[in-house]
Amino acid sequence: MTEDPGRFGHVPVLLDRCLDLLAPALTRSDADGSGAVVIDATLGAGGHSEALLRRFAGLTVIGLDRDPTALDIASKRLASYSDRFTAAYARYDEIARILSESGLPETESIDGVLFDLGVSSMQLDRTERGFSYSANAPLDMRMDNSAVVSAADILNTYEQGEIAAILREFGDERFAGKIAGAIVRRRRTAPLRTTGELVELLYDTIPAPARRTGGHPAKRTFQALRIAVNAELDSLRAALPAALRAVRPGGRVVVMSYQSGEDRIVKQCFAAATASRTPAGLPMELPGHEPEFVLLTRGAERADADEIDRNPRSAPARLRAVARQTEGGRR
């Protein structure tokens, strides 16, 4: 019987393409992935991990997530693979720590790392977490509920300029200054406590013509607050170099991002990793100065129309991947 991939509240994005990109690194020793190790750096409900474990019957997967609820759901989902799957409570910038705790070197010890960034459908569907603008809930947005700062803390205590900068940088919100001013005026009367109150403020603040285009008017503000609350871009800047260091020759790193700031960081990191280390101006590549990695995707790959129709969450996804060069340039 075919399983419903969405029964855990999340349909994996670009699933087949991710598996195809990782496959050459996982099957170098054995077609079933025996001896290979992959880190699923954004475990979520476990959809990508489940697909990897099912397709490669000898593969070992280590799944990371900072959300205890996600870890519990994924662990139950993947219980039948417990001999080949380990769930770890960690942010994705803690790859080195998890490798060390697993008895693996922090460098060149695994075969693949997969990132599926952003918030999962599972988290959006849990309205009490405050990620969604579609239902009224406390202004929380913490992926790890042990974290100190919530969305309400940002809105009710940060300076107007700080709020505007968050909305502008993390949400590409063109009315950032106007929204920040409205937030500060509102909290002088009463603090913002719920998502419904924030959505109402946004409807009152964003001009009507702008509300009619570009999706829900709260989308960019909620995205920006979530990224700020969870320090997602800072974590990503630290996580990508750790992932690149972790893969052995022939190993691959695959990243899906959903927001321009995320994709910019991935693009810049991969560009540096695939650049020659020979000093500029020399007429030939110096031995030992070749690029450490090679790009596997031309630009950012996107979901096709069929997948977007089946799973609208895939529409903004941008997929990039690299492989560590092996001796002789093979990968």
RAKAQUI-V995220 format. One record per helix or strand. SS is the DSSP state (h for helix, s for strand). FROM is the first residue (numbers start at 0). TO is the last residue. Records with the same first field share a line. If there is no record, write none. Layout:
SS: FROM-TO / FROM-TO
This chain:
h: 14-25 / 46-54 / 67-76 / 78-80 / 91-100 / 120-124 / 126-128 / 150-156 / 159-170 / 175-188 / 194-204 / 207-210 / 218-228 / 231-245 / 259-272 / 304-309 / 311-313 / 326-328
s: 36-39 / 59-64 / 84-88 / 109-115 / 137-137 / 193-193 / 246-256 / 292-294 / 300-300 / 317-323
